[in-house]
Amino acid sequence: MTIVGVYSPERLKLRQPVDETINGVRVVRLPSGPKWLGHRVGTLWNRYKLRRWLAQAHAQSLLDLIEASDYAGWLRFGGPRNVSTIVRIRGSNLFFDTELGRGGDAFEHRLEREALARAKCIAAVSRYAARRTLELCGLSDRECTVIYNAVDTAIFAPVKGVEIEAGLIVFVNSINPRKGIEQLMDAMNVVCGSHSEARLVAIGHDARKGGNQGDYVGKLLERVRPEYRGRVTFTGRLERNTGVLDYLRKAHVCCYPSHMETFGIAAVEAMAVGKPTVFSRTGPGPEIIEDGVSGLLCEPRDPADIASKILKILENLPLAAALGKNARCRVVQMFDKRDWVKRNLDFYGNALARKTKPS
């Protein structure tokens, strides 16, 4: 396997390609074009540079498959002839800009459409992401294989002896308006007023471009009534397999009112730990959670609805236990990493069978 990407010289710290082997995987970092090319020309140049590198690599040692995400249209110029190219729908600018009502960059949208149209094979992380992305690209008639993202259920698992902290609500995601953190802050005014033990721990970093964690967190806390602010904690980023897991296992309920996702791995991790989870009913939400069975779905832009779903779990211990148990079973059945590996291998096998067809 080879992983190749294009980086700004500042991030790469060099102006020459870096080619190294890490844990048996070849990792290649190519410097991007100079800034004086401008946005559009520079963007096209970087994608052409990637295409040229792929052709050279294929000439030296035959490539079997080439895969890229739909984001940013990196396979705009395709790959070498007779090599199957795969675009996996994970969340393009076009998808999120449309779903969230943002303007976006029409040039970037065009690159994403063109890269997807050129792909020999298409996969997606959810049925919703597949359907909406293909609709937006005018490719609704294209075949698309849905392979849900997955978690390691041996790591993200309940542990005996860990006591649940009554009233502990856990949110794990980037501290970003799109993830519903503002509505969750508003909901905490209702939750804290109705449940004396309720407190929120929000785990994650501020992922907004140019955002300042301290400033944004301060504004978020201002949305909470002064008497409840001491019951809201922002931890910043924590290690996933240690700090995050510790909080998930202690949580009474986990809440992820994201405005839109293509999958929602954070919610699935909480479910794998056996936690009653509140997730958004938008996008792929109903594919992840059976509402009322393996979790609860909420209207992510409605703080009152978010609060009602949290309180429903906090105030009903038998329901919380049943939702948590069913959540774990659903993840083991549908989103387990072991099955995910097999599904991907089967998909790649089918893609290889198409490699000799004309481009």
N, C-alpha and C positions, 0 to 999 in steps of 0.2 A: 504494500500500500504506500502511496505517496500523497502527501497533503501539500498543496501549493496555494499561496495567497499573495496578494499585492498590498504592500505597506508603504506609508509615507516614509521618506528618508529619515525624518525626525524620529519616528517611532522605531524604525529599523536600526537607527544609530549608524547606518552605513549606506553608501550609495551603490554598493555592489550586491548582487544576489547572495543570500545565505543558503547553503545547502548542507544539511546535517542529518544524522540519523539519531532518533530518540526512541528508545525502547523498541528497536527493530523497525520503526516507521521512518521513511524518508520525509523530511520536512523542508520545504523550499519556500523562502521568503524573497519575493521580487520587489525591488524599489519602484514606486510609482513614478509617473512622468513628472516633469518639472511643473511648478505652479504657474509659470508664465503661459502655459498652454491654455489656461482658463478651465472653467468647470466642464463644459460640454466636450470640448476637444480632448481635454485631459481624461475625462471619463471614458470616452471611446478608445483613446490610446491605451489606457490600462487594460481594457478588455481585449483589445487586439494583441497587446503584449502577452497576456495570458494565453490567448489562442496560439500565438507563435511559439511560446514555450511548450505547450502541449504537443504541437507538431514535432518539435525537436526531440522531446522526450519519447514520443512514439517512434520516431526514426531510430533512436538508439536502443530502445527496448519496448517491444510492442505493448501498448496499453489495451486492456480489455474493456474497461468501463470508465466513464468520467461522470462524476456527480457534482452538482452544485445546488445551493439553495435558490429559491425563486427571488429572494431579496437582492435588489440592485442589478439584476440581469447580467450576472458575470459570464454566462455562456451566450452572450449576444451574437458572437461570431461562430458559435458551435464548436465542434472538436474535429480532430483528424477524420478523414474519410474512413468509413467502415469501422468506426469505433462508436458503440452505442453511448449516447449522452443522456443523462438522467437529470431532470430538474425536480427537486423535492419541494413541495409547497409547505413552507413553514411560517410564512408571514411576510409578504412583500409590502413595499411602500404603497403600492396600488391598493392592496387589500385594506390595510389599516387606514390609509387616508380616506378611502371611500366609506368604510364601516363607521369611522369615528367622525365623519363630516369635516375632515381637514382638507385644505386646498391641495397641498402636495406639489410635487414637481412633475409636470407633464412629460418632460424629457426622460426622467427616471422611470416613469410609468411605461413609456414606450419601450425602453430597453427591457423592462421586465416582461412585457407582452411578447416582444420579439424573441427573447431567450426561451420562453416557455413554448412558443410556437415551433422553434427549431428542435426542441428536445425529442429524441426518439421515444423515450419512456418518461412517464410522469407518475410521481407518488405524492401523497399528502399525509399530514399528521392527523387529519380528522375529515369526516365527510363534509362538514360545513365549510371548512377551509377549501376543500377541493371544489365543491359546487360553486361557491361565490367567486373564487379566483378564476376558474375557467369561464364563468359567465362574464366577468369583467374583461377577460382577454379575448372574448369572442370564440372560445374553444370548447363550448359545452358538449360538443360531440366527441371530444377526445377521451380515450380510455385513461383512467387514473386509478392507481392502486392505493388504497388507504391502509397505512400502517401506523397505528397509534403509537405515540411516544410511550416509553415504559420506565419503570423504576426497578431498582434492585430490591426485591421484597425480603431478601435476607438481611439487608442493612436497614431499610425503612420498615421496621416491624415493631410490634408491641414488645415490651420487656416486663417480665414479672417483677414485682417489688417496687415499681415506680408509682408513687401515689399521684393521683390527679389533683391538681390545685383547683378547688372549687372557685368558679367564676373567672378562671384564666382564659382569656380569648387571645389567640395567636394569629398574627398576619405575617406571612413570609413572602416578600416580593420586593421589587424595586420600589422605592418611595417616589412614586410617579403618579400624577393625576389620572393617567389612563388606567392605573390599577385599582382605582376606586378608593384610594386612601382618604380623599376629602369627604366622600360620602360616609365612609366608616367613622371618621372623626365626628361628623354630625350625628351619626347613629349612636355613638357612645354617650351623648347627652341623655338619650332616652334609656339606654341600657343601664347606665350608672344610676339613673334616678329610680329605676325599677328593681334593681338587684344590688344589694349592699356589698356583695363580694366581687362584683364584676370589675375586672381590670384588663387592659389591653397591652400586649407586648407586640410592637411592630418591628420586624427584623428585615433589614435591607438597606441598600445605599440609594442615594438620590441619583437616579439615572437620567434626569433631564439634561439636555445639552446646555452647558454653561451654568447649570444649577449650582446653588450653594446649599449643602446639606443643612447647615445651621440655620440659615435664613428661612428655608422652606419648612423645616421642622417647626421652627418658631411660629410660622404662619398657620401651620396645621394645628398646633396646640391652642392657638387663639380661637379656633373653631369650637373648642371644648370649654364648657363653663368653668370658671375659676375653681369652684369647689370640687371639680372632678379631674382636673389636670394632673394631680398627683397619682391618678390611677391609669395614666397612659405613659408608656415607656418606649422610647426609640433606642434600639441597641446598636444601630449601624449594621454593617455586614458581619456575619458570623460564618464560620466554617460549616459547610452543609452537613457533613457526616458526624459532627460533634455538637457544636453549639445549637444549631438548628434542631437537630434530633432531640436534644435534651428538652428544649421548649415544647416540641411537638408531643413528646411523650407525657409531659406534665399538663398539657392543655386540656381544658374542659370542652372547648369548642375551637375550631379553626375557621377563619372567615376570609374569603377571597372574592370581593365584589368587583372584579375587573370589568371594565366597560366592554372589552372585547379581547378574545384570545383566539389563536388557531388551535390550541390544545388546552393547556393549563396544567403544567407539570407540578406546580407547587401544591395545587389542590389534591392531586393524585398522591403525592408524597404523604400528605396528612392522612388521607384515606388509608394508605398502606400501613400507617402506624396504628390504625384502628380508631381514628378520631371522627366524631360527628363533624361534618364539614358543610359550611355554607359556601356555595359557589354561584356564579352568575348564570341566569337562565339564557343569556344572550349567546350567540355563536354556538360553539360545540358543547355548551353546558349540559344539555339533555343527553348528549352522547356519553359524557363522563359520569354523571350522577343520575340515578333514577329518583326523581323527586319524591321525598317522603319515604324512600326505601333505603337507599345507600347514602343519603345526605339530603340537604335542602337547597333548593334553587331560589335565588332572590332577584329582584329588579335592581341592578347595580347603581342606577342613578336615583334611587328612591331610598333615602336614609331611614324612613319609617319602616319600609319593608325589610331592609337589612336588620334593623333593630328587632323587629318582630320575630324574624327567623332565629336570631341569636338567643333571644329570650325564650323562645319555644324550647330550645335545647337546654338552656341553663335551668329552666324551671320544671323539666320533666326528665328525671334520671333514667327511667326505663326506656324512654324514647332515645335519649343520648346513647345508652348502651346498645340498643338495637341498631341505630344508625351506624355507630362505630364498627360493630361486628359485621354488618352487611357491607360497609365500605371496604374493609379489609378483604372480604371474600370477592368483591367485584374487581378489585385491583389484581388479586392473584389470578382471577379468571381471564381478565381482559388486558391488563397493562403490566404484565410481569416481564422483566427483562429477558428471561430465558426464552420465552415464546417470541419475543420481539426479535431476537437474534435469528431464530429459525425463519420468521416471516421475511426478514430482510434477505437472508440467503436464498430463499425461494424466489423472491422478487429479482435479485441479481441474476439468478439462473435463467429466468425468463428473458431478462434484458440481454444476456449474452447470446441467447438463441436468435436475437434479431440483428446481431452485429454485422452480418454479411449482407443484409438487405441494403439496396442503394439508398444513399442519403437524399 
